[in-house]
Amino acid sequence: MIKRLIDEYSDALILALAAVGLVFSHALMSFSLVFMLLRVLFCNHQRLKTAPKTLLAVMLSFFALMLVGCLWSKDLEEALRQLNKNLPFLIVPLYFFTIPPFDKKKTQYIAALFVLSVVAGSLIGLVRLFFFDYADIRIALNFSSHIRFALFVCLIIGFACIYLLQKANTLSKRRLIATIGLIVYLTGYLVASSSLTGVVILLVLFVPVSLWHCRKKTSHKVFTIYALLVAAGVCTLAWYVVDCARDYFVPKQERVENGFIENGYYCYSDNTDEMQQQKAQMEKGLEKYLSISTDSLFQDGEYRYSYTDIACRYFNSKGLSRTLESWNKLSDEDLANIQKGIPNYVYACGNPLKVRLYKTFFEFESYRKWGKIKGSSLIQKTELWQKTAMICQKDCNWLHGVGTGGLKGELNRELVKHSSPLSDSNLMTHNQFLSVYASWGLIGLAVFGIWLLYPAFATNLNKSAYYLWFFGVIAISMLSEDTLDNQQGIMLFSIVNTFLICHKAERDKKAVPLQR
């Protein structure tokens, strides 16, 4: 009786732990992985013996590559840490090939639990962001990586859209409204949280996929109208970005040679007498109007900023002269913004897209003027890509790479060597494909490609809309992130990818029932 209950519910509970842990807890993810390992060790291994050997071997090949890569690694301690972190690539495939396949009902329950966890996490993030004065979504989502969370949201939006398209004619009114509401809410969350990664992934995937579906399922007239609407939307977005850039970079005053520009107004260099005088005026205003001392600092995540510099930038963003008299021109809202550490009035405008654009413009201008690299900007990623490419060109790294665990140390040494602003940052490459190439060379990149693509083609999952959306989200994220260098990313890919592949492989057997 007990054994039957364990066989019936243990796997559902394990995946339920993983579903909640993916969003809220690294500890729960670790517990679920331990339970998976125990199931592999003590479960009936007959199913594993009958599993497709080639398919299973390919799905374990990436972990095998990491294991072999330890042989030429210069940092064995870091290599062992990498192996430990990537254990899901070994355990999860063995687990799913060992256990009986999930029936439709249990799969739906686990999927629903994951969706509810993501919705709950997004609500917590938004409430913290807008009602508790959290600086940005990264701090508000302190229980999850904001980038990985954006991937969760994109996955659910895509899956919900596919579900809606496939089941629209058979769905009850309540389910139809709930599905549409979920899509609208999560899309709104991506915009409200200024999640650039999520928005870009959604646009890159949704536009061509929706056009393809419309072309396939509707008349030529309807498709033409929809295509025109999409084109109009894309053009409007492009125009808006250009208009914001014009407002930010085109001077509204006499040009200042080598001046730092923001919102069309120039900030002067810190070492000029004029700037020192202006700072003195700002310090008097901070004490008089906000009771903030001259040595006070504002804590923004890992960074600390002088209130004097914040006030200087805020005045500049509004085109106000940095004098004591100009403080009288500020509204109560402006004063509150400065007290909250907001350096540009646009950042408080309530338009997430505009805010994200202006912050990106500021990062570009900071790099141009002072060589500073802040945040996870495109400039930061470009710097990391360049230095990683230099590593690949050394010795025979193009063929076999620096070995497992060796990339972080090599990259940091390269950054220090070239006096990069990112020296000693312990950052990774921010491109999964480039990371694989630098770590294991062309050999590793070939293994990685086979590991990614072969299982889907071997099981004909390349024809599944759900799998293609999942793969698209992960693949696009890999272009600007080390998606598989984080526990959340590793567990997400391992579980969803392996579940879909194993489920399809089981269905193809015909002889193995889908029900327990």
Beta strands, then each sheet from edge to edge (+ up, - down):
strand 1: 260-262
strand 2: 265-267
strand 3: 297-300
strand 4: 303-306
sheet 1: 1+ 2-
sheet 2: 3+ 4-
end
